């Protein structure tokens, strides 16, 4: 669907997001301490804008905002809430049939938002579920964020959204944590969707400085079940293949949909409340940004065959340079015996091999985590 056509059909959805922002702004400003609340928020707006213009490329916590500060949270919601809600709704609209076929008969859904902040992912998602008539009897959402103080903001947003659903916030540092809590690990294994909305760019510099810091995110993606969707949305930039190449492809995520380019909120009139804050803050909510949107689906996990086993499909060869397996193109679990006794597999996890000792490690793949044998197999 063309973005312009979508913009024409999105006035009702946009009105929902405008309404949410209108209803929470006064409360969020009231949470800011000090006598000059407006000046404090204006200063936060300037700092956040500067950070997103260049600070994210530096692997330092000093170049990140402190979201435990109510002024920063208020400024973020004013600037980005409507845009981020729209991005999620737009993304889910692009392959509606696949999601509808997967979710239409479900009595319950579980969604985990990584770095979900104020819950804009959940606003966009629940709006989509309502518009499509598939809001389930039971919807559980879990937000993993370095600053669980965001729940104070979400508690103001939640009553503005129709539908009865439960949201839990939990502190999570995707750069430094080594494991999940037991309840969250169980939740992620049962999840129907994971969202990474404007979070990867805030941690990517840390991952590139030390690739081992990305192991925690990989472990999360490795735990999700077959058929779980993963929604990735972030700024479009030169290194935007990082998530797909180093995280999505090696753990068996098949790309369903991709959009690159500028996405603009449909035109609409601001409410008197939003207009008031536009004037006194001398800022406007973000309307347009260049983004990369990717929707993935977890493919089936193929069990390792015993060393030396030969598949019935052994004559079929798949080019190992195929990054980002597509659900419409990849052939799963094709194997071939090679002359050195190792067992190669281009499966849902990438291009792996079992050595002569029968070891098999799904995440040590051709995409940079494993080791080649002495010679390349004959079809490379």
Secondary structure, 3 states (H helix, E strand, C coil): CCHHHHHHHCHHHHHHHHHHHHHHHHHHHHCCCCCCHHHHHHHHHHHHHHHHHHHHHCCCHHHCCCCCCHHHHHHHHHHHHHHHHHHHHHHHHCCHHHHHHHHCCCCEEEEEEECCCCCHHHHHHHHHHHHCCCCCCEEEEEEEECCCCHHHHHHHHHCCCCCCCEEEEEECCCCCCCCCCHHHHHHHHHCCEEEEECCHHHHHHHHHHCHHHHHHHHHHHHHCCCCCEEEEEEECCCCCCHHHHHHHHHHCEEEEEEEEEEEECCCCCCCHHHHHHHHHHCCCCCCEEEEEEEEEEECCCCCCCCCCCCCCCCCCCCCCCCCCCECCCCCCCEEEECCCCCEEEEECCEEEEECCCCCCCCCCCCCCCCCCCCCCCCCC
